[in-house]
Amino acid sequence: MIDCMRRTKIALVTGANKGIGYEIALGLGELGWSVGVGARDDVRREEALARLRDEGVDAFGVPLDVTDDVSVAAAADLIGRRVGRLDVLVNNAGITGGWPQQPSSVDPEVVRAVVETNVIGVIRVTNAMLPLLRHSEAPRIVNMSSSVGSLTRQAGPASETTTGPVAVAYAPSKTFLNAVMLQYVQELADTKILINAACPGFVATDLNGFRGVRSPREGAATAIRLATLPDGGPSGGFFEDAGEVPW
């Protein structure tokens, strides 16, 4: 298996069974990549695999719960045995914690759960996959962030902000994620690994009750672009379709 896939780009997309994650997997697959569909739900993962394969994508399932050390280690072992390397990791899995999230009334356990998935889960998966990424000739990491994590965009008067409703668990988790990403950029500066954050925009998914104005396909575009950056591309950036997002 390793020999026959030596020249094929290998990606892992977490939370790839639906929404933006599924469209990222589909988009990379359409480029001829072999894509690991990371998802914790066995039934939904298999359904996503079937749809991707119907579209001609070389997809394989990766049982993966980003909040569980054993699950993440097993996922890294699966990819290591199957291919021996990883070219791209897209940290897409995330939760909102529900709405509304007013800071004066939020349950601290909701904040804890969101950070566990959206931040610590990314650290857990990234660290497990780094040895495989180091075997790639052009390794890339893409973290799915959001403009609600931009302090600049949140700091204006409430009537002028465009980052959506108050979300004291979800929004700061993306700010935290962006800060963590910059720490990785510093540590890995002398490697070939490029790490960037992607904002998909306000996409209609089940995370927001399908209230978004963009399609999952549109929301996946920036992540796909960052996953396929050429050597010498940016690292440590925060991007959306229109360009860089202010911190």
Protein Blocks (a to p, Z undefined) as FASTA:
>chain_A
ZZmmmmpccdddehklgcjllmmmmmmmmnopacddddfblklmmmmmmmmmmnopacdd
ddddfkbmklmmmmmmmmmmmnopafbdcdfbccekiaaddfklpcfklmmmmmmmmmmm
mmmmmmmmmmmmmmpmbdcddddddfklpmklmmmcfklpcnbpadfklmmmmmmmmmmm
mmmmmmmmmpcbdcddddebjaddfknoopafbdfklmmmmmmmmmmccehiaehiacdf
klccdZZ
